[in-house]
Amino acid sequence: MTQPSRRTRYLSLVALAGFVVLTLGTTAWAAAALSVHFAGALLIAFEAALIAAALTTLALRFRSRRAGLAGLALIAVIIGGWYMTIQPSNDRDWAADVARGVTAEIAGDQVTLHNVRAFDWQDRDRAEEHWVTRHYELTKLDSIDMFTSVWDNPDIAHLLVSFGFSDGQHVVFSVEIRREAGEEFEILGGFFRKFELVLIAAEENDIVKLRTNHRKEDVRLYPVRLDQARMREMFLTYTSFGNALAESPEFYNTITDNCTTTVYQLAKLVAPEMPLDIRLVKSGLLPEYLDEIGGLRDEIAMSERRSRGAITARAQEVPTGADFSDWIRAGQ
């Protein structure tokens, strides 16, 4: 009987190692997904069944390549079938601050935004809740600013985009995780269809002040360089996104569908030449990215931009009765 060649044995070992890695990787992914959506005895039972299925599949593969592949395929079909049943919804008991996503009515240059958040925050968790309707004249759109809000790691920031109008109005758009009442964000859940997306439109003395005055985050303001036509297109792209989410909800994803990647996708519609960059994930470094591609106003050093843009201390000193938006822009 002819012995298999060294090359054949080597390829068989590589194929076997690849199968083991694939099986273990699939099992780890499935275990993580199960841990996000189940708890207690049910989670223990499901993960025990998963581990048993994985070990059986590995045992079958050592006996027969086809049997092993069939076992792995069966695990993938069962887990994949369950995972696809997890669908986003707009109808849950939402946390108060994300209870309403913005929607828009557009008639020529006139835009009416419904569900603009205008909360009066007492502390980081309590607010007098006000959802209002606001009217905007697109011919008066004359500025766009990006806020970055850092709460821990300086490389990771939440992004807010504010549109300013010549009549003094400002409206901020923020792509956020839509938490249910009493629910807290968890990083793992952001990978496995735990949270929906919501587009919040809010006044600056709500959504910015919450971060500067109550959460004490490091908030910085960066004026963006866009002509009026592109600002208008960007604004309308946001409103279209809000209307689309109202019709067809989407899941948040820590990598592919978060505040930074969504802003990038919207901006690409306005500026298709924007290249991909790791700083779209490391969102705290996004200002440097925009500066390099000429997306920020004024020709100044980035160090000065960051210093000038730091508004947390300034926001905490706004006198009673003063205009919050004007005050935080002093010195810009």
Buried (B, 14 or more C-beta within 10 A) or exposed (E): EEEEEEEEEEEEEEEBEEBBEEBEEBBEBBBEBBBBBBEEEEBEEBBEEBEEBBEBBBEBBEEEBEBBBEBBEEBBEBBEEBBEEEEBEBEBEBBBBBBBBBBBEBEEEEBBBBBBBBBEBEEEEEBEBEBEEBEBBBEBBEBBBBBBBBBEEEEBBBBBBBBBBEEEBBBBBBBBBBBBEEBEEEEEBBBBBBBBBBBBBBBBBBBBBBBBBBBEBBBBBBBBBBEBEBBBBBBBBBBBBBBEBBEEBBBBBBEEBBBBBBBBBBBEBBBEEBEEBEBBBBBBBBBBBBBEEEBBBEEEEEEEBBEBBEBBEBBEEBEEEEEBBEBBBEEE
